[in-house]
Amino acid sequence: MIDDTIAAIATPLGEGALAIIRLSGPDALAIADKCFEPIGAASSKPTDADTHTLLYGNIVAEGRTVDEVLLAVMRAPRTFTREDTVEITCHGGMVASQAVLQTVLAAGARSALPGEFTRRAFLNGRIDLTQAEAVSDVIHARTDLALAAANEQLAGKLSQRINKLRDGLMQTLAHIEAHIDFPDEDIAPDTLAQLTGRLDAALEFIDELLTTANEGRILRRGIRAAIIGRPNAGKSSLLNQLLGHDRAIVTPTAGTTRDTIEETANIRGIPVVFIDTAGLREAADGIEAEGIRRSHESIAHAELILHVLDAGEAFTAEDQKYIEEFSEKKHLLIANKIDQPRMLDVSVDCHETCALDGTGIEPLKDAIRDLVWSGAIRADMLPAMINARHQDALRRARAGLTDSLASLRDEATLELIAMDLRIAANAVGEVVGKTSTEDLLDSIFSQFCIGK
């Protein structure tokens, strides 16, 4: 049981038309009563209002009006946290919203910790752990595809699959433990075949989920793509075309870009952080040297390299040097400025573009997607996009399941089989939060914003 009431600003800080202060807990309505003064005959005190009603009035403190507000009353259990909840919509801006928050805190509420509202929703059984993480994914989604995947998991699509997997493992475990209670009865051959068949199917399903980890990471975090090449190859112009607007300064003068520029673009549903780097060459001065150093630092952290060559210039030993230097990373070679007389002669395939008029940009986007995403992006993949935490738990589940299967086939002691199978079932349970620790919950919800 959670016996205190929390409050926080649930909208982004800064200037805006409106802000929302959220309260949740057993005393939410009573605290609102202390600082809300209804206006009009149709309005009432929060404790007297029906659930899911909107009240008009003022927030007051020490006899003075803090702000004119609308106050929403939502009674448990029909709320996000399954607790009594009040949401106060006040004027936006740093001063007004903070003043309202301080008023409700002075009336008895406690400042919410990061993610504490969602954590209460989980602890009160409103959502499971995968759905709680999906709340954060919805907030941070940077493409429509990432949002669709997050909404699928928020709706419980992944939870349903994980729960079905865990239920199957628990049924098999119960069957084996029943035989432990009756040691004189051996497992019949047909029963043994059924048990191994169930575990084989569970192992296959875990492997299917694990294959989605890379795509899930890409949708949630995106990929970092460094645009490299010699000065004046058209890197900044290419960045502007990929973004669809002018972000980088473009001039005919070589070496215009002295620092790295980062911007995120939606490339076929995948969030890609493009990094425009300083031209790679021997630095002419200290400022350019620092820019080139930063370029190498960005390249080291990039997962994809877009190497831009000038189609109007001959291929050089320096170009070959950079191709070899970054060959271990995923990379695309781009012949830019194809509108000019061609001088470039290179043995490897290049994607041809003209960053001046956009020629070749759409095929280049397809090539980026195909390089970082294995196969087509299908709608049925979205509900099962696991994250790094899920991946770790499922890998441990797979190890326990593999050990129990081997022991079962070798007719090892049933106690050993049951122990490995319980390890696997507990690891699967971690994904949805049926087996969790306080440290795990702290780690997950500390990444949320305050007010969510």
N, C-alpha and C positions, 0 to 999 in steps of 0.2 A: 504494500500500500504506500502511495505517495501522499504525504500529509501536508505539503506546503504548496503555495501558489506562486507561479513564476510569471514574469512579464518582460517584454522586449519590444523594440521597434522591429516590425516585420518587413518594412520596405527599405530600399537603399537610402543611406544617409545622403544628404545634400538637398539642394533646392528642387522643389517640385510642387505640383498642385495639391497633392494629398499625401498623407502618411498614415500608417496603420500601426497601432500599439496593441499587441496581443497579450491576453492574460489566460492562464490555464491552471486549474487546480480547484480544490474543494472550496476555497474562499473567494473565488473569482468574482461571483456576483455580489458578495458582501463587501468586498473591497471596492467594487465599482459603485455600490450604493454610497460609500463614504465621500466619493469625489465627483459624482455625477448629479447634476441638478436638472431635472426634466423641464421642458418648456412646452406649454400647450396642454389642453385638457386631455388630448389623446395619448400623451406621453406619460410614462410612469417610471418608478424606480426599477432598476434591473431585477431585484429579487421578486418583484411583483409581476414581471413581464412573462408572457408565454415564451416557450423556446422558439428559436429561429424568428425572432422579431427584431425590428429596427427602431431604436428610440432616438429622439431629437432633444438636444439640450446643451448644457455647458459643463466643462470640467472646471471645478472650482477648488481653490486651496486657500485656507485662512480667510474666507469671505470674499475673495476676489476671483474674477473669471480668468481662467488660464487660456481657454480656447473654446470655440463653438464647434460641436462635434455631432457625429452620428455614432450611436453605440449599438452593436449587434449582440444579442443575447442568444447563446447556444448552450442548451443544457445537456449534460451527459445522459446516455452514452452516444448520442447522435452528433459527435464532434470528431475532429481529426485525432485528438488525444484520448478520446473517450472520457474526458473530464469536463466539468463545467468550464465554458470558455466565453470570454468577452473580447470583442475586437472593436477598438475605438478608432474611428476614422476622423482625423483632425487635419488642419492645414499642414501643408508640407513645409520643408525648411528645417534647418538645424535647431533653431531656437524653439519653435512651436512644438515639434515632436518630442524634443528632449524635455520640455517643460511638462507635457502631459505624462511622459514616462516617469519623471521624478515625482509627480503627484501620486501616481498609483503605487510607486515604490514606498513613498512615505505613508500610504494608507495600509501597508502591510504585505505587499508583494515582494518577491525576491528577484533580482536580476537573473535572467535565464542564461545558462551556459550555452556555448555553441552547440547547435543541434539538439537542444534539450526537449523541444516540443516534439520533434520526430522520435527522439529516444523514448519519450513517454508513450507515444503512439505504439511503439514496438513493445514496451514493457506491459502495456495494457491490452495487448493482443489485437490491436487495430490493424497492424501490418506486421509482416515478418522482416527479417534482416535484409533479404534481397530487395524487397519493396522499399525499405528505408533508404538503402543505397541508391535506388532508382529515383527517389525524391531529389537527391543531390545531382544525379545525372540529368534530370529534367532541367534543373536550374542552370547547369553549366553546359548544356547542349549548344553546340555551335553550328550545327547543320540540321536540316529537316530529317535526315536519316538518323542522326544521333538522337534527336528528339523522339522519333518513332520507336527506336529501340528502347529508350528509357521508359516510354509510356507502356510498351508491351510488358516490361518487367514490373512497372508500377501496378499494372492490372493483375499481376500474379501469375503470368504465363510461365516464367522460369520457376517460380515457387511450386507450381503444380507438378512440374516435371521432377524437381528435386524431391518433393515429398513422396511422389510415387516410387522413385528409386529407393528412398530410405525405408518406406513401408515394406517394399519387397525384401530388402536386406533384413529388416527386423523379423519378418515372417520366417525367412530361412533360418535366422538365428534361433528363433523360438522352437523351430522344428528340431534343430540340432541339440539345443539344450534339453528338450524333452527326452531325447535319446540318452543324454548324460544322466538323467534321473532314473533311467531304466537300463543299466549297463549290460544286463544279460541279453538284451534284444539288439542284434546287429541291424544296421540299416539295410533294407532290402535293395537288391540291385536296381529295380525300377525306380525306387525312391531316390537312390543315390544319383541316378541319371537325371531325375527331375531337379534335384538340388543343384547339381553341376550346371544343368541347362539354365536355371535361373541366374546363377552367378555369372555364367558366360554372357548372358544377355545384359546383366548389369554392368559388366566390364566393358562391353561394346558400347553401351550408352554413355558411360563415363568418358570413353575415348572420343565419342562424337562431341561431347561438351567441351573437352579439352582442346579440340581443333578450333573452337571459336574464340579462344583467348586472344589471339593476335588481332583479329578483327574487332573484338570488343575493346581492346586497348586503343586501337586506332580511332574508333568512333568516339571514345571518351576523351582521349588526350590529344588526338591528332598526330600527325607526323611532322618532323622538321625537315625542310628541304632547303639546302644551301645552293644558291645560284652563284657559280664561280666562272672564272675565265679571265683572259687577259683584258687590260683596260680597253675601253671603247668597243667591246664586242657586242654591246647592246643588252647587257644584263639588267640595267635599270628599266629600260624600255620593255623588256620581256616581263619583268615583275609587274609593271603597270598594266600590261595586257592580261596577265593571269588574274590580277585583282579586279580588273574592269574599271579602274579609275587611276588617276595620276597620284602616285604615292611618293615615288622617288624622283629627284631632280635629274633631268636628262639634258645634256649639252654635248656638242661635238668635241669638247675638250676631253682628252683622255685623263682618267684619274679623278673625275668629278666626285665619285663616291669615296669618301674618306673614312666612313664608319659603317658598321652593319645596320641595316634597316630590317625590321621584322614586321610582318603583317600576315593575318590569317585570311585564307580564302576557302570557299566551298568548292571543292573539285569533285564533281560527280557524287556529292553526298558525303565526301570525306573532308574533315577539317585539316587543311595543310598550312603549316606556318612557314611561309617563304622568307628566306633570309637573303637579302641582297648584300653581297660582300664587296669589299674594295678589290679592284683589279689586281690579279696576282702577277707581280713583276718585282724587280729590284727597286726598292723605295728610293724616291728622289729627295725626300726630306724626312724629318722626324715625325711629322704628323702622318704622312702616308705610311711610314713604317709601322706606326701604332695601329693604323687602320688595317694593314695587311696582317699584323699579329692577331688582331681581333677576328679577322676573316678565318685564319687557321683555327682559332679557338671555336668559332661557330661551326666550321666544317667538321671538327672532331666530334661535336655533339649531334650532328645532323644524321638522320637515317636515310636520306636520299640526297644525291648530288645531281644538280642540273648543270652540266658543263657546257658553257656557251662558246662556240667558235664563230669567228667572223668569216662568212662564206666568201667575202671579197678579198680575203688575204690568204696567203699560202700557209699550209700546215707547218708548224715549226717543232723543233726539238723540245722547246719549252712546253708546247701543248701536249706532246707525247709524255713528257715528264709528269704532268699533272694527271693525265689519264692513268698512268701506272701507279701514281701515289695514292689515288683514291679508288683503285680497282676493287678493293675488298668491300666497299660499300655499294648499295644499290645506286645505280647511276644511269642517267640518260645523256647522250651526247646530242647537242643541238647545233645545227648549222644555221645561224641567224644571218639576216641581211641578204636573203636570196634574191632581192630585187636588184642587187648589184651584179656586175659581171663576175662570174664565178672564178675564183682562184684556188679555192680550197680543194685539196685532194687527200682524202683520208680513207684508210682501208676498212674502218668499221662503219656500221650503219649510223646515220645521223637523222634526227627529226628536223625537217626543214621548216623554218619559220621566217616571217618578216614581222618583227615587232613594231614596225612603223605603221602597218595597215592591218595587222592581226592575222595575216595568212599563216595557216598551220597551227594556230593556238588551240583550236578545238581538238584536233587529233593528238596534240601534245597532252591535253588534259586526260584524254582516254588512255594514253600511254602511262601517265602518272598513276592513274587508278589501277590499271592492269598490273603495274609493277609492285604496288604495295598491298594489293588485295588479291587473295587467291580465288580466282573464278568470279562468276557473276554475283552481284549483290541481290539476294533474293529476299522477299518479304518473310518467308518462313524461317530465315536465319535470325531475325531480329529478336524474338523472345529468348533466345539461348545465348546471347552474347555475354559470356562470363567475364568477370574482372580478375585482377591479380589475386585478390583474397580467395575468390571462388576457386581459381586455378590451383592455389597452394593446397586448399582443403581437398579438392578432388584428386590431386596427385597422391596425397596421403591415403585417401580412400582407395585409390587404385592399387597402391602398394599392399595395403591390408587385404584387399579382395584377392589380389594375385596370390598372396601367401596362403590364404584360406582355401583357395581353389586347388593349389598344388598339394596342400596337406590332405584335402578331401580325396583327391585322386590317388594319393599315396596311402590312403587309409590310415592316416596318422591319428593320434588320440583326439577325441572329439573336443576335449577341453582346449587344445591348441587351436583347432579350427574355429571354435567359438570365440576365443580371444582375438584372433586376427579379424574375424568378421565383425566383432563389436567395435574394434578400432575403425574399420571401414565405415560402419553405420554412424558412429559418432562424428567422423570427419565429414560425412555427407550432411549430417545434422547441423554442423557449424555453418554451412552455406546459408541456411534459412534461419539460423539462430536458435534451433532446438537444443543445441549444446553450445554454450558460449560462456566466456569469462568476463569479468568486469574490465580487465585490461583490454580485451578485444573490443568491447562496446565503447570504452573511452577512446580507443584509437580510431574507430569508425566515425563516431559522432563529433569528435574534436575537429574534423575536417569540414563540418557544416558551418554555415554562417549563423550568427546569433539572430534569433527570431524565427529560425526554421527547425 
